[in-house]
Amino acid sequence: MTTEQLRNAMHVTPFRPFVIHTADSREIRVAHPDFIAHTPNTRTVIVTQPDDSYEALDLLLIVGLEFMPPAPAAATEQE
């Protein structure tokens, strides 16, 4: 995984939720762009969840991204 690929996923408009797949077979969901942070020039990615749990990931151990369909407009308005 490259920094540019991750940055593109984080900043695509409109945002599409995605799942990060890691080398040790974990799947970490990123439901909103506010839930992921990457500092330029580092290999660390922080992903938080709505329950305030978080994971610190090494960018080199991310093996892929799986993009989810965008949330329907009606579902977003009801939340």
PDB file with SEQRES, HELIX, SHEET and CRYST1 records, atoms N, CA, C and O in Angstrom:
SEQRES   1 A   79  MET THR THR GLU GLN LEU ARG ASN ALA MET HIS VAL THR          
SEQRES   2 A   79  PRO PHE ARG PRO PHE VAL ILE HIS THR ALA ASP SER ARG          
SEQRES   3 A   79  GLU ILE ARG VAL ALA HIS PRO ASP PHE ILE ALA HIS THR          
SEQRES   4 A   79  PRO ASN THR ARG THR VAL ILE VAL THR GLN PRO ASP ASP          
SEQRES   5 A   79  SER TYR GLU ALA LEU ASP LEU LEU LEU ILE VAL GLY LEU          
SEQRES   6 A   79  GLU PHE MET PRO PRO ALA PRO ALA ALA ALA THR GLU GLN          
SEQRES   7 A   79  GLU                                                          
HELIX    1 AA1 THR A    3  HIS A   11  1                                   9    
HELIX    2 AA2 PRO A   33  PHE A   35  5                                   3    
HELIX    3 AA3 LEU A   59  LEU A   61  5                                   3    
HELIX    4 AA4 ALA A   73  GLN A   78  1                                   6    
SHEET    1 AA1 3 GLU A  27  VAL A  30  0                                        
SHEET    2 AA1 3 PHE A  18  THR A  22 -1                                        
SHEET    3 AA1 3 ILE A  62  PHE A  67 -1                                        
SHEET    1 AA2 3 ILE A  36  HIS A  38  0                                        
SHEET    2 AA2 3 THR A  44  THR A  48 -1                                        
SHEET    3 AA2 3 TYR A  54  ASP A  58 -1                                        
CRYST1    1.000    1.000    1.000  90.00  90.00  90.00 P 1           1          
ATOM      1  N   MET A   1       0.851  -1.170   0.000  1.00  0.00           N  
ATOM      2  CA  MET A   1       0.000   0.000   0.000  1.00  0.00           C  
ATOM      3  C   MET A   1       0.898   1.234   0.000  1.00  0.00           C  
ATOM      4  O   MET A   1       1.865   1.314   0.758  1.00  0.00           O  
ATOM      5  N   THR A   2       0.571   2.172  -0.843  1.00  0.00           N  
ATOM      6  CA  THR A   2       1.345   3.412  -0.871  1.00  0.00           C  
ATOM      7  C   THR A   2       0.601   4.511  -0.119  1.00  0.00           C  
ATOM      8  O   THR A   2      -0.616   4.451   0.057  1.00  0.00           O  
ATOM      9  N   THR A   3       1.344   5.500   0.314  1.00  0.00           N  
ATOM     10  CA  THR A   3       0.757   6.651   0.989  1.00  0.00           C  
ATOM     11  C   THR A   3      -0.258   7.325   0.083  1.00  0.00           C  
ATOM     12  O   THR A   3      -1.323   7.742   0.539  1.00  0.00           O  
ATOM     13  N   GLU A   4       0.063   7.433  -1.192  1.00  0.00           N  
ATOM     14  CA  GLU A   4      -0.840   8.089  -2.143  1.00  0.00           C  
ATOM     15  C   GLU A   4      -2.162   7.335  -2.288  1.00  0.00           C  
ATOM     16  O   GLU A   4      -3.219   7.962  -2.362  1.00  0.00           O  
ATOM     17  N   GLN A   5      -2.121   6.013  -2.330  1.00  0.00           N  
ATOM     18  CA  GLN A   5      -3.350   5.224  -2.432  1.00  0.00           C  
ATOM     19  C   GLN A   5      -4.236   5.436  -1.214  1.00  0.00           C  
ATOM     20  O   GLN A   5      -5.450   5.599  -1.343  1.00  0.00           O  
ATOM     21  N   LEU A   6      -3.633   5.434  -0.038  1.00  0.00           N  
ATOM     22  CA  LEU A   6      -4.403   5.652   1.183  1.00  0.00           C  
ATOM     23  C   LEU A   6      -4.960   7.070   1.212  1.00  0.00           C  
ATOM     24  O   LEU A   6      -6.129   7.269   1.543  1.00  0.00           O  
ATOM     25  N   ARG A   7      -4.145   8.042   0.875  1.00  0.00           N  
ATOM     26  CA  ARG A   7      -4.595   9.436   0.866  1.00  0.00           C  
ATOM     27  C   ARG A   7      -5.775   9.620  -0.093  1.00  0.00           C  
ATOM     28  O   ARG A   7      -6.727  10.331   0.227  1.00  0.00           O  
ATOM     29  N   ASN A   8      -5.718   8.992  -1.249  1.00  0.00           N  
ATOM     30  CA  ASN A   8      -6.824   9.085  -2.207  1.00  0.00           C  
ATOM     31  C   ASN A   8      -8.108   8.510  -1.618  1.00  0.00           C  
ATOM     32  O   ASN A   8      -9.181   9.085  -1.797  1.00  0.00           O  
ATOM     33  N   ALA A   9      -8.008   7.382  -0.916  1.00  0.00           N  
ATOM     34  CA  ALA A   9      -9.188   6.777  -0.290  1.00  0.00           C  
ATOM     35  C   ALA A   9      -9.744   7.669   0.812  1.00  0.00           C  
ATOM     36  O   ALA A   9     -10.959   7.746   0.995  1.00  0.00           O  
ATOM     37  N   MET A  10      -8.874   8.335   1.536  1.00  0.00           N  
ATOM     38  CA  MET A  10      -9.293   9.194   2.641  1.00  0.00           C  
ATOM     39  C   MET A  10      -9.997  10.459   2.165  1.00  0.00           C  
ATOM     40  O   MET A  10     -10.874  10.987   2.848  1.00  0.00           O  
ATOM     41  N   HIS A  11      -9.604  10.941   0.983  1.00  0.00           N  
ATOM     42  CA  HIS A  11     -10.083  12.251   0.536  1.00  0.00           C  
ATOM     43  C   HIS A  11     -10.986  12.230  -0.692  1.00  0.00           C  
ATOM     44  O   HIS A  11     -11.298  13.286  -1.242  1.00  0.00           O  
ATOM     45  N   VAL A  12     -11.408  11.055  -1.128  1.00  0.00           N  
ATOM     46  CA  VAL A  12     -12.293  10.989  -2.293  1.00  0.00           C  
ATOM     47  C   VAL A  12     -13.626  11.684  -1.971  1.00  0.00           C  
ATOM     48  O   VAL A  12     -14.143  11.590  -0.858  1.00  0.00           O  
ATOM     49  N   THR A  13     -14.161  12.379  -2.977  1.00  0.00           N  
ATOM     50  CA  THR A  13     -15.428  13.091  -2.801  1.00  0.00           C  
ATOM     51  C   THR A  13     -16.421  12.585  -3.839  1.00  0.00           C  
ATOM     52  O   THR A  13     -16.119  12.607  -5.032  1.00  0.00           O  
ATOM     53  N   PRO A  14     -17.594  12.130  -3.418  1.00  0.00           N  
ATOM     54  CA  PRO A  14     -18.026  11.967  -2.038  1.00  0.00           C  
ATOM     55  C   PRO A  14     -17.292  10.791  -1.402  1.00  0.00           C  
ATOM     56  O   PRO A  14     -16.878   9.858  -2.089  1.00  0.00           O  
ATOM     57  N   PHE A  15     -17.136  10.849  -0.079  1.00  0.00           N  
ATOM     58  CA  PHE A  15     -16.413   9.806   0.641  1.00  0.00           C  
ATOM     59  C   PHE A  15     -17.141   8.474   0.511  1.00  0.00           C  
ATOM     60  O   PHE A  15     -18.367   8.405   0.587  1.00  0.00           O  
ATOM     61  N   ARG A  16     -16.363   7.431   0.315  1.00  0.00           N  
ATOM     62  CA  ARG A  16     -16.905   6.067   0.290  1.00  0.00           C  
ATOM     63  C   ARG A  16     -16.293   5.299   1.447  1.00  0.00           C  
ATOM     64  O   ARG A  16     -15.069   5.202   1.535  1.00  0.00           O  
ATOM     65  N   PRO A  17     -17.112   4.750   2.339  1.00  0.00           N  
ATOM     66  CA  PRO A  17     -16.560   3.936   3.422  1.00  0.00           C  
ATOM     67  C   PRO A  17     -15.709   2.816   2.835  1.00  0.00           C  
ATOM     68  O   PRO A  17     -15.981   2.324   1.740  1.00  0.00           O  
ATOM     69  N   PHE A  18     -14.676   2.417   3.574  1.00  0.00           N  
ATOM     70  CA  PHE A  18     -13.831   1.333   3.096  1.00  0.00           C  
ATOM     71  C   PHE A  18     -13.335   0.493   4.257  1.00  0.00           C  
ATOM     72  O   PHE A  18     -13.399   0.893   5.419  1.00  0.00           O  
ATOM     73  N   VAL A  19     -12.840  -0.679   3.906  1.00  0.00           N  
ATOM     74  CA  VAL A  19     -12.276  -1.611   4.872  1.00  0.00           C  
ATOM     75  C   VAL A  19     -10.801  -1.765   4.541  1.00  0.00           C  
ATOM     76  O   VAL A  19     -10.429  -2.000   3.392  1.00  0.00           O  
ATOM     77  N   ILE A  20      -9.963  -1.628   5.570  1.00  0.00           N  
ATOM     78  CA  ILE A  20      -8.528  -1.846   5.423  1.00  0.00           C  
ATOM     79  C   ILE A  20      -8.248  -3.313   5.715  1.00  0.00           C  
ATOM     80  O   ILE A  20      -8.657  -3.834   6.753  1.00  0.00           O  
ATOM     81  N   HIS A  21      -7.555  -3.976   4.802  1.00  0.00           N  
ATOM     82  CA  HIS A  21      -7.135  -5.364   4.992  1.00  0.00           C  
ATOM     83  C   HIS A  21      -5.646  -5.362   5.331  1.00  0.00           C  
ATOM     84  O   HIS A  21      -4.843  -4.744   4.633  1.00  0.00           O  
ATOM     85  N   THR A  22      -5.287  -6.060   6.408  1.00  0.00           N  
ATOM     86  CA  THR A  22      -3.898  -6.082   6.851  1.00  0.00           C  
ATOM     87  C   THR A  22      -3.241  -7.433   6.566  1.00  0.00           C  
ATOM     88  O   THR A  22      -3.916  -8.419   6.267  1.00  0.00           O  
ATOM     89  N   ALA A  23      -1.932  -7.455   6.663  1.00  0.00           N  
ATOM     90  CA  ALA A  23      -1.169  -8.672   6.381  1.00  0.00           C  
ATOM     91  C   ALA A  23      -1.512  -9.807   7.341  1.00  0.00           C  
ATOM     92  O   ALA A  23      -1.356 -10.979   6.998  1.00  0.00           O  
ATOM     93  N   ASP A  24      -1.983  -9.462   8.553  1.00  0.00           N  
ATOM     94  CA  ASP A  24      -2.359 -10.509   9.512  1.00  0.00           C  
ATOM     95  C   ASP A  24      -3.858 -10.818   9.471  1.00  0.00           C  
ATOM     96  O   ASP A  24      -4.418 -11.341  10.435  1.00  0.00           O  
ATOM     97  N   SER A  25      -4.498 -10.492   8.352  1.00  0.00           N  
ATOM     98  CA  SER A  25      -5.902 -10.815   8.055  1.00  0.00           C  
ATOM     99  C   SER A  25      -6.934 -10.023   8.843  1.00  0.00           C  
ATOM    100  O   SER A  25      -8.103 -10.407   8.871  1.00  0.00           O  
ATOM    101  N   ARG A  26      -6.534  -8.923   9.485  1.00  0.00           N  
ATOM    102  CA  ARG A  26      -7.531  -8.088  10.151  1.00  0.00           C  
ATOM    103  C   ARG A  26      -8.248  -7.248   9.109  1.00  0.00           C  
ATOM    104  O   ARG A  26      -7.711  -6.952   8.042  1.00  0.00           O  
ATOM    105  N   GLU A  27      -9.469  -6.872   9.443  1.00  0.00           N  
ATOM    106  CA  GLU A  27     -10.280  -5.985   8.610  1.00  0.00           C  
ATOM    107  C   GLU A  27     -10.730  -4.834   9.493  1.00  0.00           C  
ATOM    108  O   GLU A  27     -11.429  -5.042  10.485  1.00  0.00           O  
ATOM    109  N   ILE A  28     -10.326  -3.612   9.132  1.00  0.00           N  
ATOM    110  CA  ILE A  28     -10.651  -2.434   9.924  1.00  0.00           C  
ATOM    111  C   ILE A  28     -11.507  -1.514   9.074  1.00  0.00           C  
ATOM    112  O   ILE A  28     -11.068  -1.030   8.030  1.00  0.00           O  
ATOM    113  N   ARG A  29     -12.724  -1.277   9.523  1.00  0.00           N  
ATOM    114  CA  ARG A  29     -13.680  -0.446   8.778  1.00  0.00           C  
ATOM    115  C   ARG A  29     -13.419   1.025   9.040  1.00  0.00           C  
ATOM    116  O   ARG A  29     -13.192   1.439  10.177  1.00  0.00           O  
ATOM    117  N   VAL A  30     -13.454   1.817   7.963  1.00  0.00           N  
ATOM    118  CA  VAL A  30     -13.357   3.275   8.045  1.00  0.00           C  
ATOM    119  C   VAL A  30     -14.682   3.815   7.520  1.00  0.00           C  
ATOM    120  O   VAL A  30     -14.906   3.877   6.311  1.00  0.00           O  
ATOM    121  N   ALA A  31     -15.563   4.208   8.453  1.00  0.00           N  
ATOM    122  CA  ALA A  31     -16.918   4.604   8.094  1.00  0.00           C  
ATOM    123  C   ALA A  31     -17.033   6.067   7.681  1.00  0.00           C  
ATOM    124  O   ALA A  31     -17.997   6.454   7.021  1.00  0.00           O  
ATOM    125  N   HIS A  32     -16.046   6.884   8.072  1.00  0.00           N  
ATOM    126  CA  HIS A  32     -16.123   8.323   7.817  1.00  0.00           C  
ATOM    127  C   HIS A  32     -14.699   8.869   7.765  1.00  0.00           C  
ATOM    128  O   HIS A  32     -13.823   8.348   8.456  1.00  0.00           O  
ATOM    129  N   PRO A  33     -14.445   9.899   6.969  1.00  0.00           N  
ATOM    130  CA  PRO A  33     -13.071  10.412   6.871  1.00  0.00           C  
ATOM    131  C   PRO A  33     -12.535  10.976   8.182  1.00  0.00           C  
ATOM    132  O   PRO A  33     -11.319  11.069   8.352  1.00  0.00           O  
ATOM    133  N   ASP A  34     -13.403  11.353   9.106  1.00  0.00           N  
ATOM    134  CA  ASP A  34     -12.942  11.848  10.398  1.00  0.00           C  
ATOM    135  C   ASP A  34     -12.377  10.733  11.277  1.00  0.00           C  
ATOM    136  O   ASP A  34     -11.770  11.012  12.311  1.00  0.00           O  
ATOM    137  N   PHE A  35     -12.570   9.472  10.878  1.00  0.00           N  
ATOM    138  CA  PHE A  35     -12.143   8.341  11.696  1.00  0.00           C  
ATOM    139  C   PHE A  35     -10.778   7.787  11.306  1.00  0.00           C  
ATOM    140  O   PHE A  35     -10.367   6.751  11.829  1.00  0.00           O  
ATOM    141  N   ILE A  36     -10.067   8.456  10.397  1.00  0.00           N  
ATOM    142  CA  ILE A  36      -8.746   7.980   9.982  1.00  0.00           C  
ATOM    143  C   ILE A  36      -7.783   9.163   9.907  1.00  0.00           C  
ATOM    144  O   ILE A  36      -8.136  10.252   9.456  1.00  0.00           O  
ATOM    145  N   ALA A  37      -6.555   8.913  10.363  1.00  0.00           N  
ATOM    146  CA  ALA A  37      -5.531   9.958  10.326  1.00  0.00           C  
ATOM    147  C   ALA A  37      -4.206   9.345   9.907  1.00  0.00           C  
ATOM    148  O   ALA A  37      -3.845   8.245  10.324  1.00  0.00           O  
ATOM    149  N   HIS A  38      -3.495  10.085   9.076  1.00  0.00           N  
ATOM    150  CA  HIS A  38      -2.155   9.689   8.653  1.00  0.00           C  
ATOM    151  C   HIS A  38      -1.303  10.939   8.599  1.00  0.00           C  
ATOM    152  O   HIS A  38      -1.629  11.891   7.889  1.00  0.00           O  
ATOM    153  N   THR A  39      -0.223  10.939   9.341  1.00  0.00           N  
ATOM    154  CA  THR A  39       0.687  12.078   9.330  1.00  0.00           C  
ATOM    155  C   THR A  39       1.651  11.917   8.165  1.00  0.00           C  
ATOM    156  O   THR A  39       2.264  10.861   8.007  1.00  0.00           O  
ATOM    157  N   PRO A  40       1.789  12.950   7.352  1.00  0.00           N  
ATOM    158  CA  PRO A  40       2.732  12.844   6.223  1.00  0.00           C  
ATOM    159  C   PRO A  40       4.129  12.454   6.706  1.00  0.00           C  
ATOM    160  O   PRO A  40       4.538  12.815   7.810  1.00  0.00           O  
ATOM    161  N   ASN A  41       4.840  11.730   5.885  1.00  0.00           N  
ATOM    162  CA  ASN A  41       6.216  11.299   6.142  1.00  0.00           C  
ATOM    163  C   ASN A  41       6.342  10.288   7.275  1.00  0.00           C  
ATOM    164  O   ASN A  41       7.428  10.114   7.829  1.00  0.00           O  
ATOM    165  N   THR A  42       5.235   9.615   7.629  1.00  0.00           N  
ATOM    166  CA  THR A  42       5.310   8.532   8.613  1.00  0.00           C  
ATOM    167  C   THR A  42       4.638   7.308   8.024  1.00  0.00           C  
ATOM    168  O   THR A  42       3.973   7.388   6.991  1.00  0.00           O  
ATOM    169  N   ARG A  43       4.817   6.170   8.688  1.00  0.00           N  
ATOM    170  CA  ARG A  43       4.177   4.932   8.244  1.00  0.00           C  
ATOM    171  C   ARG A  43       2.992   4.579   9.126  1.00  0.00           C  
ATOM    172  O   ARG A  43       2.391   3.521   8.943  1.00  0.00           O  
ATOM    173  N   THR A  44       2.638   5.434  10.078  1.00  0.00           N  
ATOM    174  CA  THR A  44       1.575   5.113  11.023  1.00  0.00           C  
ATOM    175  C   THR A  44       0.244   5.685  10.582  1.00  0.00           C  
ATOM    176  O   THR A  44       0.143   6.851  10.198  1.00  0.00           O  
ATOM    177  N   VAL A  45      -0.778   4.840  10.646  1.00  0.00           N  
ATOM    178  CA  VAL A  45      -2.147   5.219  10.338  1.00  0.00           C  
ATOM    179  C   VAL A  45      -2.970   4.933  11.582  1.00  0.00           C  
ATOM    180  O   VAL A  45      -2.868   3.844  12.146  1.00  0.00           O  
ATOM    181  N   ILE A  46      -3.785   5.886  12.023  1.00  0.00           N  
ATOM    182  CA  ILE A  46      -4.654   5.695  13.179  1.00  0.00           C  
ATOM    183  C   ILE A  46      -6.088   5.637  12.680  1.00  0.00           C  
ATOM    184  O   ILE A  46      -6.541   6.529  11.964  1.00  0.00           O  
ATOM    185  N   VAL A  47      -6.804   4.579  13.064  1.00  0.00           N  
ATOM    186  CA  VAL A  47      -8.214   4.431  12.695  1.00  0.00           C  
ATOM    187  C   VAL A  47      -9.015   4.345  13.992  1.00  0.00           C  
ATOM    188  O   VAL A  47      -8.761   3.479  14.829  1.00  0.00           O  
ATOM    189  N   THR A  48      -9.982   5.245  14.153  1.00  0.00           N  
ATOM    190  CA  THR A  48     -10.847   5.204  15.324  1.00  0.00           C  
ATOM    191  C   THR A  48     -12.207   4.658  14.926  1.00  0.00           C  
ATOM    192  O   THR A  48     -12.583   4.673  13.754  1.00  0.00           O  
ATOM    193  N   GLN A  49     -12.937   4.175  15.926  1.00  0.00           N  
ATOM    194  CA  GLN A  49     -14.270   3.626  15.703  1.00  0.00           C  
ATOM    195  C   GLN A  49     -15.286   4.453  16.496  1.00  0.00           C  
ATOM    196  O   GLN A  49     -14.903   5.183  17.411  1.00  0.00           O  
ATOM    197  N   PRO A  50     -16.567   4.348  16.160  1.00  0.00           N  
ATOM    198  CA  PRO A  50     -17.591   5.124  16.877  1.00  0.00           C  
ATOM    199  C   PRO A  50     -17.619   4.861  18.383  1.00  0.00           C  
ATOM    200  O   PRO A  50     -18.080   5.715  19.140  1.00  0.00           O  
ATOM    201  N   ASP A  51     -17.138   3.697  18.837  1.00  0.00           N  
ATOM    202  CA  ASP A  51     -17.132   3.398  20.271  1.00  0.00           C  
ATOM    203  C   ASP A  51     -15.863   3.909  20.971  1.00  0.00           C  
ATOM    204  O   ASP A  51     -15.598   3.540  22.115  1.00  0.00           O  
ATOM    205  N   ASP A  52     -15.081   4.756  20.289  1.00  0.00           N  
ATOM    206  CA  ASP A  52     -13.845   5.358  20.796  1.00  0.00           C  
ATOM    207  C   ASP A  52     -12.661   4.392  20.872  1.00  0.00           C  
ATOM    208  O   ASP A  52     -11.604   4.770  21.378  1.00  0.00           O  
ATOM    209  N   SER A  53     -12.806   3.168  20.389  1.00  0.00           N  
ATOM    210  CA  SER A  53     -11.641   2.293  20.277  1.00  0.00           C  
ATOM    211  C   SER A  53     -10.834   2.763  19.061  1.00  0.00           C  
ATOM    212  O   SER A  53     -11.355   3.455  18.186  1.00  0.00           O  
ATOM    213  N   TYR A  54      -9.565   2.379  19.022  1.00  0.00           N  
ATOM    214  CA  TYR A  54      -8.743   2.776  17.885  1.00  0.00           C  
ATOM    215  C   TYR A  54      -7.647   1.750  17.642  1.00  0.00           C  
ATOM    216  O   TYR A  54      -7.319   0.938  18.507  1.00  0.00           O  
ATOM    217  N   GLU A  55      -7.092   1.813  16.438  1.00  0.00           N  
ATOM    218  CA  GLU A  55      -5.972   0.950  16.074  1.00  0.00           C  
ATOM    219  C   GLU A  55      -4.914   1.805  15.408  1.00  0.00           C  
ATOM    220  O   GLU A  55      -5.226   2.691  14.612  1.00  0.00           O  
ATOM    221  N   ALA A  56      -3.662   1.535  15.739  1.00  0.00           N  
ATOM    222  CA  ALA A  56      -2.519   2.151  15.071  1.00  0.00           C  
ATOM    223  C   ALA A  56      -1.941   1.092  14.137  1.00  0.00           C  
ATOM    224  O   ALA A  56      -1.570   0.002  14.573  1.00  0.00           O  
ATOM    225  N   LEU A  57      -1.869   1.418  12.870  1.00  0.00           N  
ATOM    226  CA  LEU A  57      -1.430   0.467  11.857  1.00  0.00           C  
ATOM    227  C   LEU A  57      -0.155   0.955  11.177  1.00  0.00           C  
ATOM    228  O   LEU A  57       0.047   2.157  11.005  1.00  0.00           O  
ATOM    229  N   ASP A  58       0.688   0.024  10.798  1.00  0.00           N  
ATOM    230  CA  ASP A  58       1.860   0.328   9.991  1.00  0.00           C  
ATOM    231  C   ASP A  58       1.412   0.296   8.528  1.00  0.00           C  
ATOM    232  O   ASP A  58       0.875  -0.710   8.065  1.00  0.00           O  
ATOM    233  N   LEU A  59       1.628   1.373   7.818  1.00  0.00           N  
ATOM    234  CA  LEU A  59       1.201   1.477   6.421  1.00  0.00           C  
ATOM    235  C   LEU A  59       1.741   0.316   5.580  1.00  0.00           C  
ATOM    236  O   LEU A  59       1.069  -0.142   4.656  1.00  0.00           O  
ATOM    237  N   LEU A  60       2.936  -0.155   5.892  1.00  0.00           N  
ATOM    238  CA  LEU A  60       3.520  -1.244   5.105  1.00  0.00           C  
ATOM    239  C   LEU A  60       2.820  -2.581   5.329  1.00  0.00           C  
ATOM    240  O   LEU A  60       3.019  -3.516   4.553  1.00  0.00           O  
ATOM    241  N   LEU A  61       2.001  -2.687   6.382  1.00  0.00           N  
ATOM    242  CA  LEU A  61       1.286  -3.931   6.654  1.00  0.00           C  
ATOM    243  C   LEU A  61      -0.147  -3.913   6.133  1.00  0.00           C  
ATOM    244  O   LEU A  61      -0.895  -4.871   6.335  1.00  0.00           O  
ATOM    245  N   ILE A  62      -0.532  -2.829   5.465  1.00  0.00           N  
ATOM    246  CA  ILE A  62      -1.842  -2.762   4.824  1.00  0.00           C  
ATOM    247  C   ILE A  62      -1.698  -3.379   3.436  1.00  0.00           C  
ATOM    248  O   ILE A  62      -0.910  -2.915   2.612  1.00  0.00           O  
ATOM    249  N   VAL A  63      -2.472  -4.432   3.195  1.00  0.00           N  
ATOM    250  CA  VAL A  63      -2.342  -5.139   1.927  1.00  0.00           C  
ATOM    251  C   VAL A  63      -3.418  -4.772   0.916  1.00  0.00           C  
ATOM    252  O   VAL A  63      -3.284  -5.083  -0.268  1.00  0.00           O  
ATOM    253  N   GLY A  64      -4.483  -4.115   1.365  1.00  0.00           N  
ATOM    254  CA  GLY A  64      -5.519  -3.737   0.416  1.00  0.00           C  
ATOM    255  C   GLY A  64      -6.630  -2.934   1.059  1.00  0.00           C  
ATOM    256  O   GLY A  64      -6.766  -2.882   2.281  1.00  0.00           O  
ATOM    257  N   LEU A  65      -7.418  -2.310   0.202  1.00  0.00           N  
ATOM    258  CA  LEU A  65      -8.595  -1.555   0.611  1.00  0.00           C  
ATOM    259  C   LEU A  65      -9.799  -2.114  -0.125  1.00  0.00           C  
ATOM    260  O   LEU A  65      -9.728  -2.417  -1.316  1.00  0.00           O  
ATOM    261  N   GLU A  66     -10.893  -2.246   0.586  1.00  0.00           N  
ATOM    262  CA  GLU A  66     -12.156  -2.721  -0.009  1.00  0.00           C  
ATOM    263  C   GLU A  66     -13.171  -1.600   0.151  1.00  0.00           C  
ATOM    264  O   GLU A  66     -13.524  -1.236   1.273  1.00  0.00           O  
ATOM    265  N   PHE A  67     -13.637  -1.057  -0.949  1.00  0.00           N  
ATOM    266  CA  PHE A  67     -14.561   0.068  -0.907  1.00  0.00           C  
ATOM    267  C   PHE A  67     -15.995  -0.409  -0.824  1.00  0.00           C  
ATOM    268  O   PHE A  67     -16.408  -1.322  -1.538  1.00  0.00           O  
ATOM    269  N   MET A  68     -16.749   0.227   0.062  1.00  0.00           N  
ATOM    270  CA  MET A  68     -18.147  -0.089   0.276  1.00  0.00           C  
ATOM    271  C   MET A  68     -18.989   0.880  -0.562  1.00  0.00           C  
ATOM    272  O   MET A  68     -18.500   1.942  -0.947  1.00  0.00           O  
ATOM    273  N   PRO A  69     -20.242   0.530  -0.846  1.00  0.00           N  
ATOM    274  CA  PRO A  69     -21.103   1.461  -1.565  1.00  0.00           C  
ATOM    275  C   PRO A  69     -21.362   2.697  -0.686  1.00  0.00           C  
ATOM    276  O   PRO A  69     -21.417   2.592   0.540  1.00  0.00           O  
ATOM    277  N   PRO A  70     -21.519   3.848  -1.313  1.00  0.00           N  
ATOM    278  CA  PRO A  70     -21.851   5.039  -0.521  1.00  0.00           C  
ATOM    279  C   PRO A  70     -23.185   4.848   0.189  1.00  0.00           C  
ATOM    280  O   PRO A  70     -24.071   4.149  -0.303  1.00  0.00           O  
ATOM    281  N   ALA A  71     -23.316   5.477   1.350  1.00  0.00           N  
ATOM    282  CA  ALA A  71     -24.587   5.391   2.084  1.00  0.00           C  
ATOM    283  C   ALA A  71     -25.670   6.107   1.299  1.00  0.00           C  
ATOM    284  O   ALA A  71     -25.425   7.185   0.758  1.00  0.00           O  
ATOM    285  N   PRO A  72     -26.868   5.529   1.224  1.00  0.00           N  
ATOM    286  CA  PRO A  72     -27.965   6.207   0.524  1.00  0.00           C  
ATOM    287  C   PRO A  72     -28.280   7.547   1.193  1.00  0.00           C  
ATOM    288  O   PRO A  72     -28.147   7.678   2.410  1.00  0.00           O  
ATOM    289  N   ALA A  73     -28.688   8.524   0.416  1.00  0.00           N  
ATOM    290  CA  ALA A  73     -28.975   9.864   0.959  1.00  0.00           C  
ATOM    291  C   ALA A  73     -30.030   9.805   2.042  1.00  0.00           C  
ATOM    292  O   ALA A  73     -29.909  10.513   3.042  1.00  0.00           O  
ATOM    293  N   ALA A  74     -31.068   8.986   1.884  1.00  0.00           N  
ATOM    294  CA  ALA A  74     -32.145   8.901   2.879  1.00  0.00           C  
ATOM    295  C   ALA A  74     -31.610   8.387   4.210  1.00  0.00           C  
ATOM    296  O   ALA A  74     -32.024   8.873   5.263  1.00  0.00           O  
ATOM    297  N   ALA A  75     -30.699   7.417   4.189  1.00  0.00           N  
ATOM    298  CA  ALA A  75     -30.151   6.881   5.429  1.00  0.00           C  
ATOM    299  C   ALA A  75     -29.308   7.930   6.147  1.00  0.00           C  
ATOM    300  O   ALA A  75     -29.331   8.003   7.376  1.00  0.00           O  
ATOM    301  N   THR A  76     -28.575   8.732   5.408  1.00  0.00           N  
ATOM    302  CA  THR A  76     -27.744   9.773   5.996  1.00  0.00           C  
ATOM    303  C   THR A  76     -28.615  10.838   6.641  1.00  0.00           C  
ATOM    304  O   THR A  76     -28.268  11.346   7.708  1.00  0.00           O  
ATOM    305  N   GLU A  77     -29.731  11.188   6.026  1.00  0.00           N  
ATOM    306  CA  GLU A  77     -30.611  12.239   6.559  1.00  0.00           C  
ATOM    307  C   GLU A  77     -31.284  11.815   7.834  1.00  0.00           C  
ATOM    308  O   GLU A  77     -31.587  12.664   8.672  1.00  0.00           O  
ATOM    309  N   GLN A  78     -31.537  10.502   8.022  1.00  0.00           N  
ATOM    310  CA  GLN A  78     -32.248  10.021   9.207  1.00  0.00           C  
ATOM    311  C   GLN A  78     -31.353   9.954  10.431  1.00  0.00           C  
ATOM    312  O   GLN A  78     -31.865   9.952  11.550  1.00  0.00           O  
ATOM    313  N   GLU A  79     -30.039   9.899  10.266  1.00  0.00           N  
ATOM    314  CA  GLU A  79     -29.107   9.753  11.387  1.00  0.00           C  
ATOM    315  C   GLU A  79     -28.946  11.015  12.157  1.00  0.00           C  
ATOM    316  O   GLU A  79     -28.194  11.053  13.131  1.00  0.00           O  
TER     317      GLU A  79                                                      
END                                                                             
